[in-house]
Amino acid sequence: MNQAEFAATLGVAPKRYASWESDSSTPGKDLIAIARRIELAFGVPAAWTLGLNDNTPAGPGGPDGGISAEYAIRDSNPEPAD
């Protein structure tokens, strides 16, 4: 899924989503709605997306509703961000 497709899934303009990725803006008051859209589209619990739950989502059917391995996002850079 590319950035434009993900933005469409979230119901936002691609430029708006791109600004979130580049840290030039944040979802602001829409943050909870965006987390809920992610939950509905991908099965990633909104509480986890919002950082309210430290448990990594389990696989499909797991205790948190789960996320399949195909949607798991991993940072390929092992070094912490600045």
The first five atom37 places (N, CA, C, CB, O) and aatype in JSON, in Angstrom:
{
  "aatype": [12, 2, 5, 0, 6, 13, 0, 0, 16, 10, 7, 19, 0, 14, 11, 1, 18, 0, 15, 17, 6, 15, 3, 15, 15, 16, 14, 7, 11, 3, 10, 9, 0, 9, 0, 1, 1, 9, 6, 10, 0, 13, 7, 19, 14, 0, 0, 17, 16, 10, 7, 10, 2, 3, 2, 16, 14, 0, 7, 14, 7, 7, 14, 3, 7, 7, 9, 15, 0, 6, 18, 0, 9, 1, 3, 15, 2, 14, 6, 14, 0, 3],
  "atom_mask": [
    [1, 1, 1, 1, 1],
    [1, 1, 1, 1, 1],
    [1, 1, 1, 1, 1],
    [1, 1, 1, 1, 1],
    [1, 1, 1, 1, 1],
    [1, 1, 1, 1, 1],
    [1, 1, 1, 1, 1],
    [1, 1, 1, 1, 1],
    [1, 1, 1, 1, 1],
    [1, 1, 1, 1, 1],
    [1, 1, 1, 0, 1],
    [1, 1, 1, 1, 1],
    [1, 1, 1, 1, 1],
    [1, 1, 1, 1, 1],
    [1, 1, 1, 1, 1],
    [1, 1, 1, 1, 1],
    [1, 1, 1, 1, 1],
    [1, 1, 1, 1, 1],
    [1, 1, 1, 1, 1],
    [1, 1, 1, 1, 1],
    [1, 1, 1, 1, 1],
    [1, 1, 1, 1, 1],
    [1, 1, 1, 1, 1],
    [1, 1, 1, 1, 1],
    [1, 1, 1, 1, 1],
    [1, 1, 1, 1, 1],
    [1, 1, 1, 1, 1],
    [1, 1, 1, 0, 1],
    [1, 1, 1, 1, 1],
    [1, 1, 1, 1, 1],
    [1, 1, 1, 1, 1],
    [1, 1, 1, 1, 1],
    [1, 1, 1, 1, 1],
    [1, 1, 1, 1, 1],
    [1, 1, 1, 1, 1],
    [1, 1, 1, 1, 1],
    [1, 1, 1, 1, 1],
    [1, 1, 1, 1, 1],
    [1, 1, 1, 1, 1],
    [1, 1, 1, 1, 1],
    [1, 1, 1, 1, 1],
    [1, 1, 1, 1, 1],
    [1, 1, 1, 0, 1],
    [1, 1, 1, 1, 1],
    [1, 1, 1, 1, 1],
    [1, 1, 1, 1, 1],
    [1, 1, 1, 1, 1],
    [1, 1, 1, 1, 1],
    [1, 1, 1, 1, 1],
    [1, 1, 1, 1, 1],
    [1, 1, 1, 0, 1],
    [1, 1, 1, 1, 1],
    [1, 1, 1, 1, 1],
    [1, 1, 1, 1, 1],
    [1, 1, 1, 1, 1],
    [1, 1, 1, 1, 1],
    [1, 1, 1, 1, 1],
    [1, 1, 1, 1, 1],
    [1, 1, 1, 0, 1],
    [1, 1, 1, 1, 1],
    [1, 1, 1, 0, 1],
    [1, 1, 1, 0, 1],
    [1, 1, 1, 1, 1],
    [1, 1, 1, 1, 1],
    [1, 1, 1, 0, 1],
    [1, 1, 1, 0, 1],
    [1, 1, 1, 1, 1],
    [1, 1, 1, 1, 1],
    [1, 1, 1, 1, 1],
    [1, 1, 1, 1, 1],
    [1, 1, 1, 1, 1],
    [1, 1, 1, 1, 1],
    [1, 1, 1, 1, 1],
    [1, 1, 1, 1, 1],
    [1, 1, 1, 1, 1],
    [1, 1, 1, 1, 1],
    [1, 1, 1, 1, 1],
    [1, 1, 1, 1, 1],
    [1, 1, 1, 1, 1],
    [1, 1, 1, 1, 1],
    [1, 1, 1, 1, 1],
    [1, 1, 1, 1, 1]
  ],
  "atom_positions": [
    [[0.85, -1.17, 0.0], [0.0, 0.0, 0.0], [0.9, 1.24, 0.0], [-0.97, 0.0, 1.22], [1.8, 1.37, 0.83]],
    [[0.64, 2.14, -0.94], [1.46, 3.34, -0.97], [0.82, 4.44, -0.1], [1.64, 3.84, -2.42], [-0.26, 4.26, 0.45]],
    [[1.52, 5.56, -0.01], [1.08, 6.64, 0.87], [-0.3, 7.18, 0.47], [2.11, 7.77, 0.85], [-1.13, 7.43, 1.35]],
    [[-0.55, 7.35, -0.81], [-1.84, 7.86, -1.27], [-2.97, 6.88, -0.94], [-1.8, 8.13, -2.78], [-4.06, 7.3, -0.56]],
    [[-2.72, 5.59, -1.09], [-3.73, 4.58, -0.77], [-4.02, 4.56, 0.73], [-3.27, 3.19, -1.23], [-5.18, 4.44, 1.15]],
    [[-2.96, 4.69, 1.53], [-3.16, 4.7, 2.98], [-3.94, 5.94, 3.39], [-1.8, 4.65, 3.71], [-4.84, 5.85, 4.23]],
    [[-3.61, 7.09, 2.82], [-4.34, 8.33, 3.11], [-5.81, 8.17, 2.75], [-3.73, 9.51, 2.33], [-6.68, 8.6, 3.51]],
    [[-6.1, 7.56, 1.61], [-7.49, 7.34, 1.2], [-8.2, 6.42, 2.19], [-7.54, 6.73, -0.22], [-9.37, 6.65, 2.51]],
    [[-7.51, 5.4, 2.68], [-8.1, 4.5, 3.67], [-8.46, 5.26, 4.95], [-7.13, 3.35, 3.99], [-9.46, 4.97, 5.6]],
    [[-7.62, 6.24, 5.29], [-7.88, 7.05, 6.49], [-8.89, 8.17, 6.24], [-6.58, 7.64, 7.0], [-9.36, 8.8, 7.18]],
    [[-9.2, 8.41, 4.97], [-10.15, 9.46, 4.63], [-9.57, 10.85, 4.69], [0.0, 0.0, 0.0], [-10.28, 11.81, 4.98]],
    [[-8.27, 10.96, 4.4], [-7.61, 12.27, 4.4], [-6.89, 12.47, 3.07], [-6.62, 12.39, 5.58], [-6.61, 11.52, 2.35]],
    [[-6.6, 13.72, 2.77], [-5.88, 14.04, 1.54], [-4.43, 13.53, 1.64], [-5.9, 15.58, 1.28], [-3.83, 13.56, 2.71]],
    [[-3.88, 13.06, 0.52], [-2.49, 12.57, 0.54], [-1.5, 13.6, 1.07], [-2.08, 12.16, -0.86], [-0.57, 13.24, 1.79]],
    [[-1.67, 14.88, 0.74], [-0.75, 15.91, 1.25], [-0.83, 16.03, 2.76], [-1.05, 17.28, 0.6], [0.19, 16.22, 3.43]],
    [[-2.04, 15.91, 3.3], [-2.2, 15.99, 4.75], [-1.49, 14.82, 5.43], [-3.69, 16.0, 5.13], [-0.77, 15.01, 6.41]],
    [[-1.69, 13.62, 4.9], [-1.02, 12.46, 5.47], [0.5, 12.59, 5.35], [-1.5, 11.16, 4.79], [1.23, 12.27, 6.29]],
    [[0.98, 13.07, 4.21], [2.42, 13.25, 4.0], [2.99, 14.21, 5.04], [2.7, 13.77, 2.58], [4.11, 14.02, 5.52]],
    [[2.23, 15.23, 5.4], [2.72, 16.19, 6.41], [2.82, 15.53, 7.78], [1.81, 17.42, 6.47], [3.67, 15.91, 8.59]],
    [[1.95, 14.55, 8.06], [2.06, 13.82, 9.33], [3.31, 12.98, 9.33], [0.83, 12.94, 9.56], [4.04, 12.94, 10.32]],
    [[3.58, 12.3, 8.22], [4.77, 11.45, 8.13], [6.06, 12.25, 8.27], [4.78, 10.69, 6.82], [7.03, 11.76, 8.84]],
    [[6.06, 13.46, 7.75], [7.27, 14.28, 7.79], [7.36, 15.12, 9.07], [7.33, 15.19, 6.58], [8.27, 15.92, 9.22]],
    [[6.41, 14.93, 9.98], [6.35, 15.68, 11.24], [6.19, 17.18, 11.06], [7.59, 15.41, 12.04], [6.56, 17.95, 11.95]],
    [[5.65, 17.61, 9.92], [5.4, 19.04, 9.76], [4.02, 19.43, 10.27], [5.55, 19.43, 8.29], [3.71, 20.61, 10.38]],
    [[3.17, 18.42, 10.58], [1.89, 18.66, 11.25], [1.46, 17.37, 11.93], [0.81, 19.15, 10.24], [2.08, 16.32, 11.75]],
    [[0.39, 17.45, 12.71], [-0.16, 16.29, 13.4], [-1.67, 16.22, 13.15], [0.15, 16.36, 14.93], [-2.27, 17.21, 12.74]],
    [[-2.27, 15.06, 13.4], [-3.71, 14.95, 13.19], [-4.53, 15.85, 14.12], [-4.14, 13.53, 13.37], [-5.7, 16.13, 13.83]],
    [[-3.94, 16.29, 15.23], [-4.64, 17.18, 16.15], [-5.91, 16.55, 16.69], [0.0, 0.0, 0.0], [-5.9, 15.43, 17.18]],
    [[-7.01, 17.3, 16.6], [-8.28, 16.85, 17.17], [-8.83, 15.6, 16.48], [-9.31, 17.96, 17.09], [-9.72, 14.94, 17.02]],
    [[-8.31, 15.27, 15.3], [-8.77, 14.1, 14.56], [-8.02, 12.82, 14.94], [-8.62, 14.35, 13.08], [-8.28, 11.76, 14.38]],
    [[-7.1, 12.91, 15.88], [-6.24, 11.78, 16.22], [-7.02, 10.52, 16.59], [-5.33, 12.16, 17.35], [-6.7, 9.43, 16.11]],
    [[-8.02, 10.65, 17.43], [-8.78, 9.48, 17.86], [-9.55, 8.89, 16.68], [-9.76, 9.85, 19.0], [-9.63, 7.67, 16.54]],
    [[-10.12, 9.74, 15.84], [-10.86, 9.25, 14.67], [-9.92, 8.51, 13.72], [-11.55, 10.4, 13.93], [-10.3, 7.49, 13.16]],
    [[-8.71, 9.03, 13.53], [-7.73, 8.38, 12.66], [-7.34, 7.03, 13.24], [-6.47, 9.28, 12.47], [-7.26, 6.04, 12.5]],
    [[-7.1, 6.95, 14.55], [-6.76, 5.68, 15.19], [-7.89, 4.68, 15.03], [-6.44, 5.9, 16.69], [-7.64, 3.49, 14.82]],
    [[-9.11, 5.14, 15.12], [-10.27, 4.24, 14.95], [-10.36, 3.74, 13.51], [-11.59, 4.97, 15.34], [-10.7, 2.58, 13.28]],
    [[-10.07, 4.61, 12.54], [-10.08, 4.18, 11.14], [-9.02, 3.13, 10.87], [-9.87, 5.38, 10.21], [-9.25, 2.18, 10.11]],
    [[-7.86, 3.29, 11.49], [-6.79, 2.29, 11.36], [-7.27, 0.96, 11.96], [-5.49, 2.78, 12.07], [-7.05, -0.1, 11.38]],
    [[-7.92, 1.05, 13.11], [-8.44, -0.16, 13.75], [-9.45, -0.87, 12.85], [-9.08, 0.18, 15.1], [-9.39, -2.09, 12.68]],
    [[-10.36, -0.12, 12.28], [-11.39, -0.72, 11.42], [-10.8, -1.29, 10.13], [-12.45, 0.31, 11.09], [-11.23, -2.35, 9.67]],
    [[-9.83, -0.6, 9.56], [-9.26, -1.03, 8.28], [-8.28, -2.18, 8.41], [-8.58, 0.12, 7.61], [-8.22, -3.06, 7.55]],
    [[-7.49, -2.19, 9.5], [-6.38, -3.15, 9.6], [-6.41, -4.05, 10.82], [-5.11, -2.4, 9.59], [-5.59, -4.96, 10.94]],
    [[-7.33, -3.81, 11.74], [-7.42, -4.64, 12.93], [-6.41, -4.3, 13.99], [0.0, 0.0, 0.0], [-6.24, -5.06, 14.95]],
    [[-5.72, -3.17, 13.86], [-4.76, -2.74, 14.88], [-5.55, -1.94, 15.92], [-3.59, -1.88, 14.25], [-6.16, -0.93, 15.58]],
    [[-5.56, -2.38, 17.17], [-6.36, -1.7, 18.18], [-6.02, -0.21, 18.29], [-6.17, -2.36, 19.53], [-4.85, 0.18, 18.32]],
    [[-7.06, 0.63, 18.34], [-6.87, 2.08, 18.46], [-6.04, 2.41, 19.71], [-8.23, 2.8, 18.51], [-5.2, 3.31, 19.67]],
    [[-6.28, 1.7, 20.8], [-5.53, 1.96, 22.03], [-4.04, 1.75, 21.81], [-6.03, 1.06, 23.17], [-3.22, 2.48, 22.36]],
    [[-3.68, 0.75, 21.02], [-2.26, 0.5, 20.73], [-1.7, 1.61, 19.85], [-2.07, -0.87, 20.04], [-0.6, 2.11, 20.1]],
    [[-2.45, 2.0, 18.81], [-2.01, 3.08, 17.91], [-1.78, 4.37, 18.69], [-3.04, 3.31, 16.79], [-0.84, 5.11, 18.4]],
    [[-2.64, 4.63, 19.66], [-2.55, 5.86, 20.46], [-1.52, 5.77, 21.58], [-3.89, 6.18, 21.04], [-1.28, 6.75, 22.29]],
    [[-0.9, 4.6, 21.74], [0.11, 4.43, 22.79], [-0.48, 4.2, 24.17], [0.0, 0.0, 0.0], [0.22, 4.37, 25.17]],
    [[-1.75, 3.82, 24.23], [-2.41, 3.58, 25.51], [-2.25, 2.15, 25.98], [-3.88, 3.91, 25.41], [-2.55, 1.83, 27.13]],
    [[-1.77, 1.29, 25.09], [-1.59, -0.13, 25.38], [-0.22, -0.52, 24.84], [-2.74, -1.01, 24.75], [0.02, -0.43, 23.64]],
    [[0.67, -0.96, 25.72], [2.03, -1.32, 25.3], [2.13, -2.71, 24.69], [2.95, -1.24, 26.48], [3.18, -3.06, 24.14]],
    [[1.08, -3.5, 24.76], [1.12, -4.85, 24.2], [1.1, -4.8, 22.69], [-0.05, -5.7, 24.72], [0.22, -4.17, 22.09]],
    [[2.07, -5.46, 22.07], [2.08, -5.55, 20.61], [0.87, -6.36, 20.18], [3.4, -6.19, 20.08], [0.61, -7.42, 20.75]],
    [[0.12, -5.89, 19.18], [-1.04, -6.65, 18.74], [-0.67, -8.07, 18.36], [-1.71, -5.96, 17.56], [0.36, -8.32, 17.72]],
    [[-1.51, -9.0, 18.77], [-1.29, -10.42, 18.47], [-1.71, -10.73, 17.06], [-2.04, -11.31, 19.47], [-2.26, -9.87, 16.36]],
    [[-1.47, -11.94, 16.62], [-1.9, -12.37, 15.3], [-3.41, -12.43, 15.21], [0.0, 0.0, 0.0], [-4.1, -12.2, 16.2]],
    [[-3.93, -12.74, 14.04], [-5.38, -12.8, 13.86], [-6.03, -13.68, 14.92], [-5.72, -13.32, 12.47], [-5.57, -14.79, 15.2]],
    [[-7.11, -13.17, 15.49], [-7.81, -13.92, 16.52], [-7.17, -13.83, 17.88], [0.0, 0.0, 0.0], [-7.62, -14.47, 18.83]],
    [[-6.12, -13.04, 18.0], [-5.43, -12.9, 19.27], [-6.21, -12.05, 20.25], [0.0, 0.0, 0.0], [-7.28, -11.54, 19.91]],
    [[-5.69, -11.9, 21.46], [-6.43, -11.21, 22.52], [-6.7, -9.74, 22.23], [-5.68, -11.32, 23.8], [-7.66, -9.18, 22.77]],
    [[-5.91, -9.1, 21.41], [-6.1, -7.69, 21.1], [-6.84, -7.47, 19.79], [-4.77, -6.99, 21.06], [-6.87, -6.34, 19.29]],
    [[-7.42, -8.5, 19.21], [-8.03, -8.35, 17.91], [-7.04, -8.67, 16.82], [0.0, 0.0, 0.0], [-7.4, -9.15, 15.75]],
    [[-5.78, -8.39, 17.1], [-4.69, -8.84, 16.26], [-4.41, -8.07, 15.0], [0.0, 0.0, 0.0], [-5.21, -7.26, 14.53]],
    [[-3.26, -8.34, 14.49], [-2.81, -7.8, 13.22], [-2.05, -8.92, 12.53], [-1.92, -6.5, 13.41], [-1.23, -9.59, 13.16]],
    [[-2.3, -9.11, 11.27], [-1.6, -10.18, 10.58], [-0.18, -9.73, 10.26], [-2.34, -10.58, 9.29], [0.1, -8.53, 10.18]],
    [[0.7, -10.68, 10.08], [2.1, -10.38, 9.81], [2.27, -9.54, 8.55], [2.89, -11.67, 9.67], [3.22, -8.76, 8.46]],
    [[1.37, -9.67, 7.59], [1.52, -8.9, 6.35], [1.36, -7.4, 6.59], [0.52, -9.36, 5.32], [1.83, -6.6, 5.79]],
    [[0.69, -7.01, 7.7], [0.5, -5.59, 7.98], [1.46, -5.07, 9.04], [-0.91, -5.34, 8.42], [1.49, -3.87, 9.31]],
    [[2.24, -5.95, 9.63], [3.17, -5.5, 10.66], [4.21, -4.57, 10.04], [3.86, -6.71, 11.34], [4.79, -4.86, 9.0]],
    [[4.44, -3.45, 10.7], [5.41, -2.47, 10.21], [6.64, -2.56, 11.09], [4.81, -1.02, 10.2], [6.55, -2.46, 12.31]],
    [[7.75, -2.75, 10.46], [8.99, -2.86, 11.19], [9.95, -1.78, 10.7], [9.61, -4.27, 11.04], [10.04, -1.52, 9.5]],
    [[10.65, -1.17, 11.62], [11.63, -0.16, 11.27], [12.91, -0.87, 10.86], [11.89, 0.83, 12.45], [13.48, -1.63, 11.64]],
    [[13.35, -0.64, 9.64], [14.55, -1.31, 9.15], [15.83, -0.68, 9.71], [14.59, -1.29, 7.64], [16.91, -1.24, 9.55]],
    [[15.71, 0.48, 10.35], [16.86, 1.15, 10.93], [16.92, 0.81, 12.41], [16.78, 2.69, 10.72], [16.06, 1.25, 13.17]],
    [[17.93, 0.03, 12.85], [17.99, -0.37, 14.27], [18.4, 0.77, 15.2], [18.96, -1.5, 14.43], [18.25, 0.64, 16.41]],
    [[18.9, 1.88, 14.66], [19.34, 2.99, 15.47], [18.13, 3.85, 15.87], [20.39, 3.84, 14.72], [17.22, 4.05, 15.07]],
    [[18.12, 4.35, 17.12], [17.0, 5.2, 17.52], [16.99, 6.5, 16.72], [17.08, 5.51, 19.03], [18.04, 7.0, 16.29]],
    [[15.8, 7.04, 16.54], [15.66, 8.32, 15.83], [16.15, 9.45, 16.7], [14.18, 8.57, 15.41], [16.13, 9.35, 17.93]],
    [[16.6, 10.52, 16.09], [17.04, 11.69, 16.86], [15.89, 12.44, 17.44], [17.86, 12.61, 15.99], [16.09, 13.45, 18.11]]
  ]
}
